[in-house]
Amino acid sequence: MPSEGTSLIVQAMPLKDDADVLHGGIAVLRDVTADRRSLDAVERLSNAVETERETIKDQSTEMRLAGLVQNRLYPQPLRREGIDIAGAAAPAKETGGDYYDYLRMREGRLGIVVADVSGHGLGAALIMVATRAALRSCADMPIGLDGILDRVNATLLSDLESGRFVTMFLASLDTRTLTLTYSNAGHPFGYVLDRAGEVKRVMESTRIPLGIMPHWKGQRVPSIPLERGDVLVLLTDGILESVGADGNAFGVRRALALVKEHRLEPAQQILDQLLKGVHASREGVAQEDDMTAVICKVEDVP
């Protein structure tokens, strides 16, 4: 390639007399510097695009791997002493901030938790993992549900950036006496449906979300006696606020109607039908938030 300032003859014409004697010529010259710069710019842009493409490819692979790792943290369906539990989490991206788990608690109690980190994506997923670790580290301590949430709250206060928070519904189920206790840190209400599919208990919020304020005293609520055939329904707002093709949110009413319709089926089938209903309502509308649900059914035969 010619150097900067080089001129090239791009057109030439001889000057001759009538006797066809050459006396000179006319040439059109063009500086190729601009061409050189243009070609260099194109080459640099091409290299940058290729580098960016490889970076995006690497990031996409990393996100998929992170999603696979996160999925492995979720528990498998559980059947124990007449209790049938199934849960599912569907992140809006490869990773998400929703969380559900089943915990071993004192005196043989079964812990059930559903939580939602504000936001979604990789940042929310990392907070979810930290929340899971903090909760599991103290789930079997003799400090009650509010004491457990106080400890998780303290951990999150030291780790979360401003504006981040976690809503959490934590329940403790005595599988021998079928007694349920709970603490709800700003999470969507939980519901207990009876054998007929009617709502027998609404479990409202008892404290503010975690990671906002220290030393928050939660509201105490009485234990809930469960009976054979009862169904516990725990959801995140991604399901309740899922917007369908008609522009309306899926809502609590439709969610509980599906649970009622399939209440006689195992927990996994109830869950599958619920999520199927949510997806069907969207009719191709993109999922905007993480969606998580846990169904806990008290079986007729222990």
PyMOL commands that set and color helices and strands:
alter all, ss='L'
color gray80, all
select helices_A, chain A and resi 33-73+106-108+122-138+144-159+237-240+251-261+267-282
alter helices_A, ss='H'
color red, helices_A
select strands_A, chain A and resi 7-16+22-31+78-80+83-90+98-104+110-117+166-174+179-185+190-193+199-203+224-225+231-235+291-298
alter strands_A, ss='S'
color yellow, strands_A
deselect
rebuild
show_as cartoon
